[in-house]
């Protein structure tokens, strides 16, 4: 069945005078999500002790959030294209703030995991739409710069998280790492109400309920299989059944999307090679970032730093990323995105390769320059990659495009966390001669360091694959004309479906 044709083309002159005020509202959402993620990462070793649990269970504090976020992102994007972005972005702040409050009040690890699910719902509403709102607010020639600024805000959140988290945990308790989100959430609500424009998309749109249901079940099945396999092995029958369940619904989702006149995800977007390659390389990079969950354990258990010191050491990656991101965004506006993203991928791969030389005697300076190198690479890569991806999407599909970019990030991180965490534990148990009663975190420092080196080499290989993909795309793009959309201040909006 063919999609319904667009009914009209209307030239719309955008009002860009309030672009930085809109950015302030989006910045609060980005900051809220990033500071929460980085604070939770540095708190994981403390949660293992205070909640009397182990690594395999405490991972669900992160996984529950990522599973919820990943499952809902595409649906939120489509709903926003139908009903308006502000109408969903604003409730996202409210839900996330309530979830943060409940996380801080959690008496057990089970309660904490449940509250993190609620946080994930709010985060999906925020993160699915932030890039779409920024893309609408800025003229095409400034989008690389704007998304570079957004990258800097990501860095500020990640920098503030470990530092603030270390100080809070050292002097108060882990409960307070979630309470800090509450005033930020209130400020985000105010800025969104005040500055984000209320736009109403064309009517007569239908929501693809069957597509939404099959997509959610597909993502849930695949991601659950990875997390189950991490704890029970990749040959575990339940993990295999979950994976088959997910693949079945993924196939069903694709069939439904090809036939539905107004799908959740317009598969025609993937016909654009820039869009497809950028999503693929982003996904591969974010798989590697799943290894970040292991770094606090290395710094505490192997090198012997306290929580506050760990927070300060973790600052170097986002700090380097924050310095580089706006520069790379501006350069991509002038030179094109592909050369900058290729350079970024090369630096990321190199960074993880040198991280594979970490050991039990590594100094603080030795750790910092290695970790900072990864931040430089990510700063080079992210802003141009995001700008080019959003620049290929038609205006009436910006919500879906923004959600797909967030989906590649969260799904990559979830897969990376599960796969790399399983690899790390497997190497430790192999070297220890069997499964340890207290979990992998009770292994001797030398075993933990050796396992981390294996993980870093695996991540470097993943990033080399992303680099090869980007180089092939760059070769194919040379000599092709620049899309007019990236050059014009006035856009023609196809009022669709």
N, C-alpha and C positions, 0 to 999 in steps of 0.2 A: 504493500500500500504506500503511495507516495505522500510526502508531507504536503500540507496545505500551503499554497503559495502566499507570499506576502501581499497584503492588500493595497499598500501605498508606500511611497517613498517621500519623506518630508525632510527638507533641509532645515536643520535646527542650528541656530547660532547659540552656542553654550555661553553661560555666564561664568567666567573663571575668576571673578573679583574676590570671591570668598574661599579660594582654594586652600589657603593656609589655615583658615579657621576650621574647614572640613578636616584637614590633615590633623588638627589638634584632637578632634574626636576619635579619629581612627588611631592616632598615636596612643591614646589611653587604652584602647582595646588591645593593640599589639603589646603595649607595656604590661598590661594585666596578665595576658597569656604567657608572655616570656618570663616575667619575674616569677610567676607561679611554678612553671616548669623547672627553672633553674634552682629555685629554693628547695623544691621537693627532691631533686637529684642529690643535693649536698646533704639532705637530711636522712637519706636511706640507711646508712650505717647506724645512725642514732635510733631510727624506728625499729631496726632489727632487735636492738637491746631493750628499748623502753617498752615495746609491745610484745616482748618475749616471743619473737617469731624468727624466721630464717629467710635467707635471700630469695628462695623460690616463691615464698608467699608475699614478701614485702614488695616484690616486683609488680604485684597486682595493683599497688597504689599508683603506679605509673601506667600499667597496661589497661586497667579499667577505664581510666581517663582517655587514653589513646583509642581504645576500641570504640567507645561511645562517640568520640569526636570523628573518627574515620568513617564510621557507619552513617552518620547523619549529614556529613558535609555536602555530598552531591544533591541530596533532597532539599537542603536549605537553599542551595544556589538556585535551583529551579523555582522554588516557592518565591524567592526574592525577585526573580525575573517576572513572575506572575503578579505579585501583590505589592512590590516595592521593597527597597533595601532597608530604609529606615524603620519600616514597620516590623522587621525581624531583628535588625541590629540592636535596637533599643532594648527589647526584652532579653537579648543575650546578656547584657550587662546585669540586669536584675537577677536572672537565673544564676549566673556565675557568682555574683556576690552572695546570694543565699547559700549556694553550695560551698563557698569558701568558709562562711560562718559555721556551717554544719561540720566541715572538715576539722576546724579548730576545736569544736566541742566533742569530737569523737572519742569515746572511752576505750574502744578496741580496734584492732586492725580491720575487722569485718565492717564496723561502722564507718571507718575511714574510707575503705574501698567503695562502699555504697555512696558516700557523700561525693567521692571523686567522680562517680558516674553522673551525678547531677551537675557537677562542674563541667563535665565533658559536653553536656547538652548546651549549657551557656556558651562554652568555648566554640562549639560548632556554629552557633548563630553569629558570633563575633568574627571568627577567623574566616568563615566562608565568604564574607562580604566586604572585609576591609579593603582588599586590593581593588575590588570593583568600584567602591565608593571613591577611592583615590584616583583611579583611572578616569572616572567621570568628571572629577573635580579639576583636573589639570589638562592643559592643552597637549596635543600629541608630542610636540617638540620638547616638552619639559617632563615627560613621564619617567624617563630614565633617572633624572635628578630626583623627582618626587619619590620614586621607589627606592632610590639610594638613601634618602632621608629616612624612609620607613625601615630600611636595613639598619641604619644607625640606631633607631629607637629599639629595634630588636636587640641590638648589642647592649644598649643601656639597661634594658630589662634583664638580660642575661648576666651582665656585670653586677647589677644591684642584687640579683638573687643570691648567688653564693656568698657575697660579702655580707649582706644583711642577714641571710640565713645563718651564716657562721656565728655572727655576733648574737643573734637572737637565741640560737640553740645553746651557745656557751653560757649565756647570762640569764635566760628565761627558761623556755621549754619549747619543744617542737610545735606545740599547739599554736603558738604565736606566729609561725611562718605562714599560716593561712589567714589569721586575723588581719595581717597587713594588707590583704587584698580588698577588705571592706571599704576603707575610705577611697581607694583608687576606683572601685566600682561606682561609688556615689558620684565622684567627679566625672566619670565616663558617662553616666546617665545625664548629668547636667549639660555637658558639652554636646552630646548627641541631640538632645532636645533643642538646644540653642542654635547649633550650626549646621547639622546635616540636613540638606534639603529634603522635603517630603515630595517624592515623585510618584505618580500613579501610572503604571504601565498600561498599555492598551487592554481593553476588556476582551471578552469572548475567548478566554484561554481555559484550557482544561488541564487538570492535574493527572498525570499518569500514575494512578495508584498501584496498578500491577507492576509497573516498572520500578517504582519506589520500593515496594515490598520485596521483589526479587533481588534488587541491588543490595538492600540492607541484609538480607539473608545470605547473599553471596559473600559480602565482605565479612560478616560475622563468622560464617563457617570457615573461611580461609584463615582469618586471623586467630580464631580459637584453636584451629589445628596446629598452628605454629607455636602458640603458647603451651598447649598440651604436650606437643612433641618435645619442647624444651625440658619439661619435667619428667616425661615418661619415655622419651626416645622417639625417633622419627619412624620407627617401625611399629609403634603402638597402635593397636587396632582402633581405639577411639579417635586418635589423631588422624588416622587415615580416613575413617568414616566422616569426620568433620570436614576434611579437605574435599572429599568426593561430594559431600553435601554442598559445600561452597561453590565448587566448579559447576555442579548441576544447575544451581540457581544463577550463576554467572552466564552460562549459555542461554538459559531461559530469558535473562535480562536483555542480552544482545538481540535475541529474536524479537522480543517485544519492542525494543527501541527501533529496530529496522521497519517495523510495521505501524507504529503509532504515529499519528500526524503531529503530535506535540509531545515529544519524548522528554524524559528527565534529563538525559544527556544526548544532545544532538551529535550523532556519530560523524556527521559531515565535518565537524570541527577538526577531526583527526586526518582529514584529507590534506590539510595544510601541513607540509613537512616541518616548518618552523615550530608550529604548535606541538606536534607529536614528538619531535626530537627533544625539545626543551623540557617537556614533561618527563620523558624517559631519563634524560641526564639528571634532572632534579631528583627523580625517584632514586636513582643509584647513589647520588650524593647523600641523600637523607638516610638511606640504609646504613651507610657508614657512621652517621651521627648517632645511631643507636648504641654505639660503643661508649658514648659519654657516660652511661650509667655505671660503667666499670671504673672510671677514673677516680671517683671519691674513695672507693674501696682500695685502690692501689695506693693513693696518697696516705690514707689512714693506716691500713693494715700492713703495707710493705715498707713505706718510707717513714711511718710513725708520726705524721703531723696531726695536730688536733683539728677539730671542726672549723674553728675560726681561721686557722692557717690554710686549711684546704679551700675555704671560700675565697681567700685572697689569691691563692695560686690559680684557681679556675678562672679568674678574671681575665687572664692574658688573652685567651681565645676571643671572647666577645669584644674586648678592647681593640684588638687588632682588626677584627671584622668591622667594628664601628668606624674606625678611622678610614678604612679602605672603601667601604660601601658607597658613600656619596661621591667619592672620586670616580669609582668605576661606573656609577650610574651616569654621571656627567659625560665621561668619555664615551660611553655607549651611545648617547644622544648625538655625538659628533662623528664617531668612527663606525658605528654599527655594533650590534651586540655580540656577534659570533667571535671576533678576535679576542674580546675581553673574557668571554666565558671559557674559551679554550685555554687561555693563560691561567684563569682561575682553577680549572680542573687539573692542569699540570701541577700547580702549586699544592693543591689539596692532596693529590696522589703522593707527591714528594713529602709532604708533612706527615702523612700516616706511615710512610716508609721509614722516616727517621724516628717516629714514635716506637717503631719496632726494635729500637736499640735501648729502650728503657730497661733498667735493672734494679737490683736491690740497693745499689750504692749511688744511684742517680741523685745529683744535687738539685736544689730548688731552681737554680739558674738553668741547669741542664733540662729540667722538665719544662720550664717556662718558654725557652726559645723554640723547643720542638712544638709545643702546644700552640704558641702564637703563630707559627708558620701555617697551621691549618686554618686559623682565623683569617689570615691574609688571603688565602685561597678562596675561602667561602665568601669573604667580602668582595673579591673580584668577580665571583661567579653569580651570586644571587641576584643582585640588582639588574644587570643586563638581561639575565635569563628571564626574570619576572616581567620586565618591561617588554621584551620581544614577544613573550607569550600572550600577554594581555593585549598587545597591539594588533595581534592577528584575529582577535575575537570581534564579531559584530556587536554593536552597542546593545542590542536586545538579548545578547547571550553573555554579557559581562559577568553576571551573577554565577552562571554555570562555570565559566572559565576560571573565575576567582576560586570557586569551590574546588574545581579539579586541581588547581595548583596547591591548595591547602591539603587536598586529599593525598596527592603524591608525597607531600611532606610527612603527614601523620602516618600514612600507611608504610612509607619507607622507614620511619623511625620505629614503628611497631614491629615490622619484620626484622629490622636490624637488632632491636632489643632482644627479640626472641631468638633469632638465629645466632647472633654473636654472644649472647648470654649463655646459650646452650653450648656453643663451641668452647667458650672460656671454662665452663664447669667441666665439660668432657675432658679437656686437656689436663685440668687439675686432677680429676679422678683417675685418669690414665697414669699420670706421674706418681700419684699417691698409692697406686695399686688397688684402688676400689673406691666406692662411694663413701664419703666421710659422714659420720653420724650427725655432725652439726652443720653440714652443708659446705659448699666450696669456700665460703669466707673464713672457715676455721683452718684451712690448709696453711702450711708454712709459707712465709713470704716469698721464698725462692720459687715455689710452685705457682703462686699467684702471678708473679712477675713474668715467668716463662709463658703462662697461658695468655697474658695480656699481649705479649710480643706476637704470638700466633694470630690473635684477633686483629692486631694492627696490620699485619701483613695481608690478611684476608681483605680488610677494608681497602688497603692500597690497591689490591688487585681489582676490586669493584670500581674504584675511581679511574683506574687505567682503562677499564672497559667503557666508562662514561666518556673519557677523553677520546678514545678511538671513535665512538659514535659521533661525537661533536666534530671531529676532524673530517669524517666522511661527509657529514651534513655541510660543513663549511666549503668543502671542495665542490659539492653540488650546487651551492648557492652563489658561487663566484660568477660574475658576469650577468646575474639576473637583476632586473630593475628593482629599485626600492619601492615598497608598497606605498601608494599615495596616502594611505591612512596615517602613516608615520610623518607625513610632511604637512598635512593640512590643519588649519586651525578650525575650519568649519567642516562638519561631518554630515553625511547623508545617512539618516537613520531609517533602516527598514523596519516599519511597524509590522511585526510578524504575528501570524497565527492568531 
